[in-house]
Amino acid sequence: MKPKTRFTLKTAREIRHLTQEEAAKRIGISTDTLGNYERGKSYPDIPVLRNIEKVYGIPYEQLIFLPLDYDKTVNMI
């Protein structure tokens, strides 16, 4: 079985050619909140997650919710 491609939230947004402002409005959250999700500073609750899936057209299982430098920050501790 071929593994499914996984995307960071930022990449998923960019695939749809959306700015943070456009995506946040469609999802129903603030731009700051979306930025925090993309940086892994906070995480969406289930209703927001469902909106993200609809707006980006990507199921939850294919989204990455960790910051891109996760391995570096974990290894620093």
NUKENU-279772 format. One record per residue: residue number from 1; x, y, z of N, C-alpha, C, O in turn. Coordinates in steps of 0.2 Angstrom, whole numbers. Layout:
BEGIN
(NUM; (X; Y; Z); (X; Y; Z); (X; Y; Z); (X; Y; Z)) ...
END
This chain:
BEGIN
(1; (4; -6; 0); (0; 0; 0); (4; 6; 0); (9; 7; 4)) (2; (3; 11; -4); (7; 17; -5); (5; 22; 1); (-1; 23; 2)) (3; (10; 24; 4); (8; 29; 9); (6; 36; 7); (8; 38; 1)) (4; (1; 39; 10); (-2; 45; 8); (3; 51; 9); (6; 51; 14)) (5; (3; 56; 5); (7; 62; 6); (4; 66; 12); (-2; 66; 13)) (6; (9; 68; 16); (6; 73; 22); (9; 80; 20); (14; 81; 17)) (7; (5; 84; 23); (6; 91; 22); (6; 95; 28); (2; 94; 33)) (8; (10; 100; 29); (10; 105; 34); (4; 109; 33); (2; 110; 27)) (9; (1; 113; 38); (-5; 117; 37); (-3; 123; 32); (-7; 124; 28)) (10; (3; 125; 32); (5; 131; 28); (5; 128; 21); (3; 131; 16)) (11; (8; 122; 20); (9; 119; 13); (2; 118; 10); (0; 120; 4)) (12; (-3; 115; 14); (-10; 114; 12); (-13; 120; 10); (-17; 120; 5)) (13; (-12; 126; 14); (-15; 132; 12); (-12; 135; 6); (-16; 137; 1)) (14; (-6; 134; 5); (-2; 137; -1); (-4; 133; -7); (-5; 136; -13)) (15; (-6; 126; -7); (-8; 122; -12); (-14; 125; -15); (-16; 125; -21)) (16; (-19; 128; -11); (-25; 131; -13); (-24; 138; -15); (-29; 142; -16)) (17; (-18; 141; -15); (-17; 148; -17); (-20; 153; -12); (-23; 158; -15)) (18; (-21; 151; -6); (-24; 156; -1); (-19; 159; 3); (-14; 156; 5)) (19; (-20; 166; 4); (-16; 169; 9); (-19; 167; 16); (-24; 164; 17)) (20; (-15; 169; 21); (-17; 167; 28); (-24; 171; 30); (-28; 168; 33)) (21; (-25; 177; 27); (-31; 181; 28); (-37; 177; 25); (-42; 177; 28)) (22; (-36; 175; 19); (-41; 172; 15); (-43; 165; 18); (-49; 164; 19)) (23; (-38; 161; 20); (-40; 155; 23); (-43; 156; 30); (-48; 152; 31)) (24; (-40; 160; 34); (-43; 161; 41); (-51; 163; 40); (-55; 161; 44)) (25; (-52; 168; 35); (-59; 170; 34); (-64; 164; 32); (-69; 163; 35)) (26; (-61; 160; 28); (-65; 154; 25); (-66; 149; 31); (-71; 146; 32)) (27; (-61; 148; 35); (-61; 143; 41); (-66; 146; 46); (-69; 142; 50)) (28; (-66; 152; 47); (-70; 156; 53); (-65; 157; 59); (-68; 157; 64)) (29; (-59; 158; 58); (-55; 160; 63); (-51; 166; 62); (-51; 169; 56)) (30; (-47; 169; 66); (-43; 175; 65); (-36; 173; 62); (-34; 167; 62)) (31; (-33; 178; 58); (-27; 176; 55); (-22; 175; 60); (-17; 170; 59)) (32; (-22; 178; 66); (-17; 176; 71); (-18; 169; 73); (-13; 165; 74)) (33; (-24; 167; 74); (-25; 160; 76); (-22; 155; 71); (-19; 150; 73)) (34; (-24; 156; 65); (-21; 152; 59); (-13; 152; 59); (-10; 147; 58)) (35; (-10; 158; 60); (-3; 158; 61); (0; 154; 66); (5; 150; 66)) (36; (-4; 154; 72); (-2; 150; 78); (-2; 142; 76); (2; 138; 78)) (37; (-8; 140; 73); (-8; 133; 70); (-3; 131; 66); (0; 126; 67)) (38; (-1; 136; 61); (4; 134; 56); (11; 134; 59); (15; 130; 57)) (39; (12; 137; 65); (19; 137; 68); (19; 132; 74); (24; 131; 77)) (40; (13; 128; 75); (13; 123; 80); (13; 126; 87); (14; 123; 92)) (41; (11; 132; 88); (10; 136; 94); (4; 134; 98); (3; 134; 104)) (42; (-2; 132; 94); (-8; 130; 96); (-11; 125; 91); (-9; 125; 86)) (43; (-16; 122; 93); (-19; 117; 89); (-27; 118; 89); (-30; 120; 94)) (44; (-30; 117; 83); (-37; 118; 82); (-41; 112; 86); (-39; 107; 87)) (45; (-47; 115; 88); (-52; 110; 91); (-56; 106; 85); (-55; 108; 79)) (46; (-60; 101; 86); (-63; 97; 81); (-67; 101; 76); (-66; 100; 70)) (47; (-71; 106; 78); (-75; 110; 73); (-71; 114; 69); (-72; 114; 63)) (48; (-66; 117; 71); (-61; 121; 67); (-57; 116; 62); (-56; 117; 56)) (49; (-55; 110; 65); (-52; 105; 61); (-56; 103; 55); (-54; 102; 49)) (50; (-62; 102; 56); (-67; 100; 51); (-67; 106; 45); (-68; 104; 39)) (51; (-67; 112; 48); (-68; 117; 43); (-61; 118; 39); (-61; 119; 33)) (52; (-55; 116; 42); (-49; 116; 39); (-49; 111; 33); (-47; 112; 28)) (53; (-52; 105; 35); (-52; 99; 30); (-56; 102; 24); (-54; 100; 18)) (54; (-62; 105; 25); (-66; 107; 20); (-63; 112; 15); (-63; 112; 9)) (55; (-60; 117; 19); (-57; 123; 15); (-51; 121; 11); (-50; 123; 5)) (56; (-47; 116; 14); (-41; 114; 11); (-42; 108; 6); (-37; 106; 2)) (57; (-47; 104; 7); (-48; 98; 3); (-44; 93; 5); (-42; 89; 1)) (58; (-41; 93; 11); (-36; 88; 13); (-39; 85; 20); (-40; 88; 25)) (59; (-39; 78; 20); (-42; 75; 27); (-36; 76; 32); (-30; 77; 31)) (60; (-39; 76; 38); (-35; 77; 44); (-29; 72; 44); (-23; 74; 46)) (61; (-30; 66; 42); (-24; 61; 42); (-18; 63; 38); (-13; 60; 39)) (62; (-19; 68; 34); (-14; 70; 29); (-11; 77; 31); (-7; 79; 28)) (63; (-13; 79; 37); (-11; 86; 39); (-6; 85; 45); (-7; 80; 49)) (64; (-1; 89; 45); (5; 89; 50); (4; 95; 54); (3; 100; 52)) (65; (3; 93; 61); (2; 99; 66); (8; 100; 70); (7; 104; 75)) (66; (14; 98; 68); (20; 100; 72); (24; 105; 68); (23; 106; 62)) (67; (27; 110; 71); (31; 115; 68); (37; 111; 64); (39; 106; 65)) (68; (39; 114; 58); (44; 111; 54); (51; 110; 58); (54; 105; 56)) (69; (52; 114; 63); (59; 113; 67); (57; 108; 73); (61; 109; 78)) (70; (52; 104; 73); (51; 100; 79); (56; 96; 81); (58; 96; 87)) (71; (60; 93; 77); (65; 88; 79); (71; 93; 82); (75; 90; 86)) (72; (72; 99; 79); (77; 103; 82); (76; 105; 89); (80; 105; 94)) (73; (69; 107; 90); (67; 109; 97); (67; 104; 102); (69; 105; 108)) (74; (65; 98; 100); (65; 92; 104); (72; 90; 106); (73; 88; 112)) (75; (77; 90; 102); (84; 88; 103); (87; 93; 107); (93; 92; 110)) (76; (85; 99; 108); (88; 104; 112); (87; 104; 119); (90; 106; 123)) (77; (81; 100; 121); (79; 99; 128); (83; 94; 131); (82; 93; 137)) 
END
